[in-house]
Amino acid sequence: MNGKVVRKERRLTFIAVPDRRRRFPAARFLAALDARGRGLWASFARLMNRAHTSGFEFPGRVTPIKGSKVGLLEFRLTPRRGVSPHLRLFGVIRGDLVFLADGYSDKAQALDRRVVDRCERLIADFEASGDDAAARLEPAPRRAKGKRRQRS
């Protein structure tokens, strides 16, 4: 099974994980977002990339799910004290790759355990399939270090 690249930042690549029917729940969730949701997703991805590139901890909107066997993380696209609906994605981080399982929007701030369990199974099935997404992806271009060219 192959993952689907949904966003590529400078160093981080966000990949949607397929389900058993070869659909991509995370990609479908992201495609269905309105303009506000797309903006929240873009700013969240940039924040994560900036933190990953500079070696800082990920923003406060990334929290581990307690009791997860695969290291599932909750990605809150809506910032704290943000207005509802609250947008959430679930996935794992493996090096420079972020594997996204699924997401949902809800008016309440409580987690939906059914979605969390489904995401846990999606990630476990994807990792058990032996899919090596890192080998198929081209590395993100790196900026050359050195002096900047001065404009004249």
Backbone bond lengths (Angstrom), bond angles and torsions (degrees), N, CA, C in turn:
res aa  C-N    CA-C-N  psi(-1)  N-CA   C-N-CA  omega(-1)  CA-C   N-CA-C  phi
1 M - - - 1.455 - - 1.518 108.54 -
2 N 1.295 115.18 139.21 1.458 120.72 -179.31 1.514 110.47 -107.49
3 G 1.328 115.74 145.21 1.452 120.64 174.19 1.523 109.92 -86.22
4 K 1.317 115.80 161.81 1.457 121.86 -178.92 1.524 108.97 -115.22
5 V 1.322 117.62 122.97 1.459 121.84 179.78 1.529 108.22 -71.09
6 V 1.338 116.17 121.88 1.462 120.26 -179.91 1.527 112.11 -105.64
7 R 1.322 117.14 -21.01 1.472 120.59 176.67 1.526 108.29 -162.73
8 K 1.311 114.30 141.48 1.456 119.79 178.07 1.519 107.90 -128.69
9 E 1.310 115.07 120.24 1.462 120.92 175.66 1.525 107.07 -100.74
10 R 1.313 116.15 -169.61 1.466 119.84 -177.26 1.531 112.27 -59.41
11 R 1.336 117.99 -46.18 1.465 120.95 179.71 1.516 112.83 -117.66
12 L 1.313 117.94 -33.92 1.462 120.99 -177.33 1.522 110.71 -89.56
13 T 1.327 114.81 142.12 1.456 121.57 173.59 1.519 107.71 -121.49
14 F 1.320 116.78 127.94 1.456 122.82 -179.66 1.522 108.62 -99.88
15 I 1.338 116.06 122.18 1.459 122.20 -174.47 1.518 109.36 -121.37
16 A 1.336 116.75 130.03 1.464 121.77 175.29 1.524 108.39 -84.25
17 V 1.320 115.58 136.00 1.459 123.08 -178.00 1.533 108.53 -93.21
18 P 1.349 118.27 135.30 1.467 119.30 179.26 1.525 111.64 -79.42
19 D 1.338 114.74 155.03 1.463 119.17 172.80 1.531 108.18 -93.52
20 R 1.312 117.91 -170.00 1.472 121.28 -176.37 1.518 112.85 -68.50
21 R 1.324 116.91 -22.37 1.470 120.98 178.89 1.525 111.76 -92.81
22 R 1.317 116.14 10.89 1.462 124.06 -179.80 1.524 112.76 62.37
23 R 1.313 116.41 32.83 1.458 121.99 171.14 1.520 107.26 -102.91
24 F 1.298 117.03 161.00 1.451 122.46 -177.27 1.529 109.18 -117.01
25 P 1.343 117.52 93.21 1.465 120.05 -176.32 1.526 113.65 -59.32
26 A 1.317 118.63 -39.63 1.466 120.84 -178.84 1.530 110.34 -67.65
27 A 1.328 117.16 -40.59 1.467 120.36 179.05 1.523 110.31 -65.46
28 R 1.329 117.00 -38.79 1.460 120.80 177.76 1.526 111.04 -65.41
29 F 1.339 116.14 -40.53 1.454 120.45 178.21 1.527 111.00 -62.41
30 L 1.334 116.23 -46.64 1.461 120.28 -178.97 1.524 112.32 -66.89
31 A 1.335 117.21 -35.28 1.460 120.59 179.41 1.526 111.88 -69.17
32 A 1.328 116.90 -26.37 1.464 120.91 -177.75 1.529 113.12 -86.41
33 L 1.325 118.08 -2.55 1.467 120.64 -178.41 1.524 111.20 -68.69
34 D 1.325 115.51 146.90 1.460 120.61 174.69 1.529 108.90 -79.89
35 A 1.326 116.77 -174.84 1.467 120.87 -177.06 1.529 111.71 -61.01
36 R 1.331 117.38 -41.36 1.469 120.87 177.98 1.525 110.54 -62.26
37 G 1.316 116.80 -45.03 1.464 121.38 179.88 1.520 112.28 -64.20
38 R 1.326 117.18 -40.71 1.468 119.95 177.95 1.524 110.97 -63.80
39 G 1.333 116.29 -37.99 1.462 119.97 176.95 1.515 112.14 -65.94
40 L 1.341 116.40 -41.20 1.465 120.33 177.16 1.526 110.70 -63.99
41 W 1.336 117.30 -40.07 1.462 121.46 179.44 1.531 110.15 -65.01
42 A 1.318 117.69 -43.83 1.465 121.06 -179.38 1.530 111.15 -64.65
43 S 1.328 117.55 -43.79 1.464 119.29 -179.86 1.518 111.03 -68.31
44 F 1.334 118.10 -36.68 1.461 121.31 177.00 1.534 110.76 -62.84
45 A 1.325 117.19 -44.74 1.465 120.89 -179.96 1.526 110.97 -62.88
46 R 1.334 116.84 -40.94 1.468 119.66 178.11 1.527 111.73 -65.32
47 L 1.344 116.83 -41.03 1.468 120.30 177.25 1.528 111.30 -61.34
48 M 1.325 116.03 -44.32 1.469 119.17 179.43 1.520 111.01 -64.01
49 N 1.319 117.16 -42.08 1.454 120.30 179.39 1.518 111.28 -63.85
50 R 1.326 117.06 -42.90 1.463 120.81 179.60 1.526 110.56 -62.11
51 A 1.328 117.09 -43.01 1.457 120.61 179.22 1.525 110.75 -65.83
52 H 1.321 117.01 -41.04 1.468 121.16 -178.98 1.524 110.92 -67.68
53 T 1.315 117.02 -40.86 1.455 121.67 -178.83 1.520 112.26 -66.94
54 S 1.336 116.51 -41.27 1.459 120.14 -176.14 1.523 113.54 -88.61
55 G 1.330 117.76 -4.08 1.458 120.52 176.99 1.514 114.33 84.30
56 F 1.322 118.18 11.67 1.455 121.13 178.00 1.522 110.51 -84.46
57 E 1.322 115.66 168.46 1.460 120.36 172.93 1.528 108.11 -66.87
58 F 1.324 115.28 154.55 1.453 119.31 178.19 1.520 109.38 -68.06
59 P 1.336 117.64 157.89 1.460 120.00 -176.69 1.523 111.50 -59.26
60 G 1.321 116.41 162.45 1.454 121.92 -176.41 1.507 114.38 -62.73
61 R 1.306 117.30 -3.10 1.452 120.55 179.74 1.522 112.58 -90.15
62 V 1.322 118.20 6.89 1.464 122.65 176.94 1.521 107.81 -113.17
63 T 1.336 116.31 117.31 1.460 119.63 -179.49 1.524 109.62 -132.73
64 P 1.331 116.94 141.10 1.465 119.48 177.07 1.522 110.87 -74.57
65 I 1.317 115.43 147.48 1.459 122.02 176.21 1.523 107.78 -86.80
66 K 1.320 116.18 124.22 1.463 120.56 -178.59 1.526 110.21 -66.05
67 G 1.324 115.64 136.21 1.456 121.41 177.26 1.513 114.41 81.25
68 S 1.316 118.08 7.81 1.461 120.55 -179.57 1.520 110.23 -75.34
69 K 1.330 115.98 136.17 1.470 120.88 179.87 1.516 112.46 -86.49
70 V 1.338 117.28 -20.91 1.465 120.64 -177.89 1.516 112.51 -107.53
71 G 1.326 117.61 3.64 1.466 121.04 -179.23 1.512 112.64 79.62
72 L 1.327 116.38 35.87 1.461 121.52 -178.12 1.527 110.89 -62.56
73 L 1.326 114.73 137.94 1.466 121.92 179.46 1.523 109.78 -118.59
74 E 1.327 115.35 149.11 1.457 120.97 173.67 1.523 107.34 -101.93
75 F 1.321 116.01 126.45 1.454 122.09 177.15 1.526 107.61 -107.33
76 R 1.323 116.51 111.80 1.464 120.64 179.30 1.520 108.69 -90.79
77 L 1.316 116.04 110.54 1.459 119.70 178.41 1.525 110.51 -74.24
78 T 1.328 116.60 -35.12 1.455 120.94 177.75 1.521 108.41 -80.25
79 P 1.331 118.56 124.50 1.470 119.81 -179.05 1.523 111.62 -67.75
80 R 1.325 115.78 164.00 1.459 120.61 176.77 1.515 109.44 -56.88
81 R 1.293 114.68 144.46 1.465 122.59 -177.24 1.516 112.39 61.36
82 G 1.336 116.22 17.75 1.458 120.06 176.33 1.522 110.18 -79.83
83 V 1.302 115.76 161.62 1.460 120.06 -178.85 1.521 110.20 -79.54
84 S 1.330 116.09 151.09 1.451 120.30 179.26 1.528 108.67 -75.54
85 P 1.297 120.04 157.15 1.450 126.68 8.01 1.522 111.79 -77.52
86 H 1.321 115.47 146.11 1.455 122.29 179.50 1.523 108.33 -86.44
87 L 1.325 116.45 123.76 1.460 122.25 -177.69 1.519 108.95 -98.76
88 R 1.336 115.56 130.01 1.470 120.61 -178.12 1.526 109.59 -133.73
89 L 1.320 115.05 141.51 1.464 123.13 172.83 1.515 107.67 -122.58
90 F 1.316 116.57 154.73 1.459 121.27 177.72 1.515 108.67 -128.70
91 G 1.339 115.45 139.47 1.447 120.06 179.80 1.513 111.36 -176.62
92 V 1.326 115.37 -168.06 1.460 122.45 179.61 1.523 108.61 -133.69
93 I 1.327 115.65 157.51 1.460 121.69 177.06 1.518 107.63 -113.57
94 R 1.308 116.24 124.48 1.464 122.53 177.58 1.525 107.86 -128.10
95 G 1.322 115.72 95.23 1.470 120.46 -178.84 1.512 110.92 68.83
96 D 1.343 116.89 -121.31 1.457 122.36 178.98 1.533 112.21 -94.02
97 L 1.325 116.95 9.17 1.456 121.77 -178.80 1.518 110.37 -112.92
98 V 1.320 116.27 136.48 1.457 122.41 174.83 1.520 106.25 -116.21
99 F 1.338 116.82 113.09 1.454 122.28 179.86 1.522 108.59 -92.90
100 L 1.325 116.92 120.26 1.454 122.97 -177.61 1.522 109.75 -103.43
101 A 1.335 116.84 129.53 1.451 120.99 -178.44 1.524 111.62 -93.35
102 D 1.323 117.33 -57.63 1.461 121.32 -176.41 1.512 108.84 -163.44
103 G 1.296 116.21 171.31 1.450 121.59 177.92 1.508 110.57 -150.17
104 Y 1.317 115.27 169.30 1.458 119.99 175.92 1.519 109.27 -157.68
105 S 1.313 115.10 163.32 1.454 120.49 175.07 1.515 107.19 -121.41
106 D 1.340 115.30 142.45 1.453 119.97 -174.62 1.519 108.74 -150.17
107 K 1.295 115.71 151.67 1.472 120.24 176.53 1.522 111.07 -78.46
108 A 1.332 117.72 -28.86 1.462 121.62 -179.51 1.525 109.66 -88.13
109 Q 1.323 116.38 157.35 1.461 119.53 179.59 1.526 112.39 -92.50
110 A 1.330 117.76 -4.70 1.465 121.12 179.96 1.526 109.96 -74.66
111 L 1.334 115.77 148.30 1.456 121.22 178.56 1.523 110.83 -75.17
112 D 1.309 116.05 144.03 1.455 122.00 173.42 1.528 107.06 -91.91
113 R 1.323 117.48 106.72 1.471 121.62 -174.44 1.526 112.67 -63.84
114 R 1.323 117.98 -28.74 1.472 119.64 178.50 1.522 110.29 -64.37
115 V 1.320 116.77 -42.27 1.468 120.65 178.63 1.526 110.02 -66.62
116 V 1.322 117.25 -40.40 1.462 121.18 179.11 1.534 110.23 -62.49
117 D 1.324 117.65 -44.14 1.471 120.61 178.70 1.521 111.42 -64.14
118 R 1.339 117.53 -40.55 1.464 120.99 178.68 1.532 110.19 -64.18
119 C 1.323 117.10 -41.61 1.471 120.81 179.39 1.523 111.05 -65.63
120 E 1.324 116.10 -38.53 1.472 120.70 177.32 1.536 109.82 -59.63
121 R 1.332 116.61 -44.24 1.472 120.61 179.18 1.517 111.56 -66.47
122 L 1.340 117.85 -40.58 1.462 120.81 179.46 1.526 111.71 -60.26
123 I 1.325 116.26 -46.39 1.468 120.19 179.98 1.528 110.37 -66.14
124 A 1.333 117.53 -42.75 1.466 120.74 179.71 1.528 110.83 -62.39
125 D 1.341 118.15 -43.09 1.470 121.42 178.30 1.519 111.01 -65.34
126 F 1.327 117.13 -39.91 1.464 121.05 -179.61 1.528 110.87 -64.61
127 E 1.324 116.39 -43.65 1.466 119.44 179.84 1.523 111.54 -71.50
128 A 1.327 117.34 -31.82 1.464 120.62 178.93 1.525 111.65 -72.65
129 S 1.338 117.56 -23.54 1.462 120.29 -179.22 1.524 111.89 -71.58
130 G 1.345 116.50 -11.67 1.464 119.94 178.20 1.517 112.32 75.42
131 D 1.313 117.80 21.22 1.452 121.85 -179.82 1.521 109.50 -69.91
132 D 1.301 116.44 123.66 1.460 120.87 179.50 1.519 108.78 -104.85
133 A 1.317 115.51 80.89 1.461 120.81 -177.55 1.514 111.43 -66.35
134 A 1.310 117.57 -29.75 1.462 120.37 -177.50 1.527 111.34 -65.13
135 A 1.319 117.77 -31.55 1.458 120.01 -178.53 1.529 111.56 -72.53
136 R 1.322 118.32 -29.18 1.456 121.69 -177.56 1.516 112.97 -85.75
137 L 1.314 118.17 -21.13 1.461 120.50 -175.63 1.518 110.20 -86.68
138 E 1.310 114.28 139.34 1.461 117.89 175.69 1.525 108.64 -79.30
139 P 1.315 117.92 143.87 1.467 119.28 -179.14 1.522 111.05 -66.33
140 A 1.316 114.75 147.48 1.459 119.87 178.57 1.526 108.97 -67.53
141 P 1.326 117.74 142.06 1.465 119.46 -179.31 1.526 110.55 -66.19
142 R 1.314 115.12 137.95 1.466 120.51 178.93 1.510 109.07 -106.11
143 R 1.307 114.06 142.82 1.453 119.49 178.19 1.523 108.54 -77.31
144 A 1.306 116.01 135.92 1.452 120.43 -179.41 1.524 109.55 -68.85
145 K 1.333 114.88 136.62 1.458 119.26 177.74 1.522 108.89 -84.05
146 G 1.282 115.03 150.95 1.453 119.34 179.07 1.517 109.99 140.15
147 K 1.284 114.71 -166.00 1.459 119.83 -177.81 1.522 109.71 -73.91
148 R 1.325 113.43 144.57 1.463 118.73 175.05 1.505 108.76 -81.37
149 R 1.294 114.12 148.14 1.442 119.62 177.58 1.522 108.83 -76.83
150 Q 1.307 116.87 130.40 1.459 120.05 -179.68 1.518 109.59 -87.26
151 R 1.333 113.68 139.98 1.463 118.78 177.20 1.513 108.75 -81.71
152 S 1.302 115.95 142.54 1.463 119.24 178.57 1.497 112.10 -110.02
